């Protein structure tokens, strides 16, 4: 096996760190790390480094942070790294001049079982749609996004109450292990790709970027649909509703499957221990919420300080 394979790693958030770490821990030759430029964040607008940059710097790896991936200076620097293989985990779309550069090509770790859930938010949409399983796929990049030949995939179960955040953490670890398997296979010269057109799939589901309107709860829908939306957007970007004239984020709740006595979207409360909101066929009890202008809190703490308007 060729552990001297020269690898350039591209990624930005926490999800990518586990994958970079497993390659480093297994002695692979990471000749460069490409990540997003530092961005101002927080009240003081201090420059924040990406999770991948923080890790890479701690390991003494070469870090590049191009604003534009077609910038001639960046392309020259990238070419000078003489990578045999590029690995992409939770990064941005690459121009062909970048993904086609190394002789072994560029592989991507995607948080779904391709060809299902191509797109920007596969973890969220799998939970929102009430799927019982998700997974991770490694594949070779080509022109159309998330359509390249599949190298390996691994299924991960989704429990009935699992949030997108919990699934993210499970897939992060599985993805790192699958990447190691994939890079080992490439290093040994026996990685065979399968065209996605040859992988059986019923109606292919997509995972587009999530916008604010996606996050607004429609209480006319069935309780399970509302509950899955809340799970699928927790902890970020978070489902929300209007509560007594203010926006309220709902991070978690639990279901009561009974015929409601109030209209969808209306609530019942004892003003001490619970608030439940009616969907079309049951109630959602609020567990953890954040009212506009307030901190995130459990429902009992919220009720302790809240004054209802008539």
N, C-alpha and C positions, 0 to 999 in steps of 0.2 A: 504493500500500500504506500502511496506517495504522500507522506505527511508534509513534504516540502511544497505541495501545491500552494501557489501564491494566491491568497484570497483577499478581495476587497469586500468589506461588509457595509451595507447601506441600511440605516434604520434611524428612528427618532425616539419613540415613546418607550415606556417601561416594558411593553409587550416584546420589544426587540432585544432587550438586555439579556434575557435568559438564553436566547439563541446565540448571541455573540459570546456570552460567558461559556457556554458548553463547547464552543469551538476553541476558545482560549484554553480552557481546562484540559482539553484533549490534545493539546500540543500543535494545533494547526497554525500555519504561518499567516497571520493577519497583517498584510502589508499596508493597509489603510482602512480608515473608517470614515464614511461619508454620512453626515447628519445635517439637520436643519440649522440655519444660523440662530444665534442667541436672540431671544425675543424679550422686549420689556413686558413685565407682568407684575401684578399686585399693586397695592396703593402707591408705593414709591416708584413704580415702573422701573424697578431694578432689572437688569438684564438677567434672564434665566437661561441656563444651559439645558439642553435636552438630556433625558435620562441616559441615552446612549453615549453622548459626549462625556458626561460625568464618569461613566464606567470606563470608557476608552482612555481617558486621561489618567485615571487611577491605575491603569495597566501599562501606561507608557506607550500607547499605540498612536500612530500618526493619524491626526484628525483633519478632515477637510470639510468646510461649511459653505459651499457655493450658494449664492443667491439664485443664480440661473445655471441649469445643468448644461446649457449649450454654450456657456461662456468659453471662448477659445483658451484662455489661461487655465481654467479648470480642466478642460479636456486634455490639454498638454500635460498637466500635472498627473491626471488620472492615467494617461497612457504611459507616463514614465514609471508608474508603479509596477508595470508589466505583470498585471494579474493574470493568472490562468483561469480564474473563476470569480464571478461576482455573486454575492448573496444579498437578497433584498428581503427585509422583514419590516412591515409597517413603515414604509417610506412614501415617496410620491411617484407619480408616473415618470418613467424614464424615456428620454428620446432614444431612437434606434442607435444613434451614434454612440450612446453610452452602453445600452444593453448588449449590443453586438460586438463590443470591443474585445473581450477576452476569448481565447480559443475554445474554452469549455462552455462559453456562454454565460448567461445570468439565470440564477434560480431564485424563485420566490417562495416564501412560506405564507400560505393563505389560510385564514381561520374559518374554513368551511370544507365540506366534502364537494369539491368541484366535480361536475359543472354547476352544481347548485350554489346559490348565494355568491355569485360574482358581484364585485362592487365594493363600496367604501365601508359598509357597516354590517358585515356578515354575522357578527356575534349578536348584535342587537336584533336583527331581523329574525334570526333563528328562534329567539325567545319570544319576540312579539307574535310570531306566527304559531306559537305553541308546539314547536318541534320537540320530539322526544330524544333526538340525537343530533349532534353536530360533529365537528372533527377538524382535522388539519390536513392540508394537501401541500406537497412540494411539487413545483412544476417549472418548466423552462419558459422564460419570457419570450413572447413574440409580439406581433403588431397589436392585435386586439387585446384589451385589458382582461386579464385572468383567463385567457383561452389557451395557453400553451400546453404542450404535452405533459401529462401527469407522470411524475416519477414515483412518489409514494403517497399513501394517505392512511390516516388513522382515525377511527371513530371514537367519539366521546359521548357518553350518555348525558342527557339533560334531565334533572329531576323536576318534579311538578312545581316546586317552590323556588327553584334556582333563579338568581338574578343574572343579568348580563355581566355584572362585575365578577360574580363567582365563576361564571362560564369562562370569562376572559382569563382568569387566573389558571383555571384547569387547562385551557387551550395553550396558554403561554408555555407551560411545562411540557405538554405533549408536543407542541410545535418545536421546541428546542431539541427534544429527543429525536423527532422525525428528521429535523435538519441534520443532526449528527449522522443518522443512518444514511441520509442522502449523500452527504459530502464524503462519507466513507466509501459509498458505492462508486461515486465519481472518481475518487482517488484510486480505487482499485480497478477502474476501467470497466465496470459492469453495471452502469446505470442505464436502464432501458426505459424510454418514454412511451406512454400510451396516449394517442390522440384523444381529446375529450369527446369527440364525436363517437368514439368506440365505447364510451362508458355509458351503461344503461341509466337513463333518468326519465321519469315521467314528465310532468310539467315542470320545466326548469324555473326555479324561483330566483329572484334577484335581490340584491342588497344595496340599494341606492343610498346616497348620502342622506342623513336625517336632518330635516329642517324644523323650525319652531312649530309649524302647523302639524307636523307628525306627532308632536309631543302633547298636544291638547286632547284631553280625554273627552270622548263623546259618550255621555251617560245613557244615550238611547240604545247603545249596543249591549249585547249579552255580557253578563258578569265575567265570564271566562276571558272574553276579548279585552275587557277593561283591565282585568288582573294581569293578563299576559303583556299588555302594553306597559303597565307600571313596572313589572319585572324586567322587561326588555330594555327599559330606559334608565334603570337604576344601576349604579349611582349617578350615571351621566349619560345623556344630557338632562334626564329626569322628566317624567310625565307631570303635567300640571292641570289645574282646573281653576275656576273662579269660586271663591268662598266668601260670602257676604261682601261682595264688591271688590275683593282683593285677589291677586294671583296667589295660588298655593301650590307648591311642589309636593308631590307624594312620592316618597322613596320606597315605602313598603306598606302593605295592608294585608288583611285576610278576608276570606269570603264567607258569606252567609247565604246559602242557596234556598231562599224562601220567596214567596210572592210578596213584592213590596206593597206597603200600604200608602206610599207617597209616590209622586211622579219621578221619573228618571232625572237625576241631578239634584233632587231635594235631599235634605239630610235630617237625621234624627239624632238626638244626643241627650245624655243625662247631665251634661255640663260638668261632669266630674271624671268619668272613666272612659267614655267612648264617644266617638262621632262615627256614624255610618251613613254612607251616601247610596242612594238607590240607583241601580242600573236597570236594564229592562226586565231582568228575571231574578234579581237578588240584591243584596247589599254588600258594599265594600266597607269593612271597618278600617279606619285609618290607624296605622301603627307609628309611622315616622314621617313627619311632614316639615315643611318650612314655609311659613307665611311670608309674603312680600315684606321686606324690611326687617325681618326677624331671623334668629338663628334656627338651624335645623334642630328639631327636638322630638322626643317621643310624645304620644298623644296626651298622656296624663300630665306631663310637665306643661304642655301647651295649654291644656284646659285650666290648669291652676292659675294662669295669669291672664286668660282671655275673657273679655267681656262681650257677650253676644249682643248684636243689634236686632231689634224686633222687626 
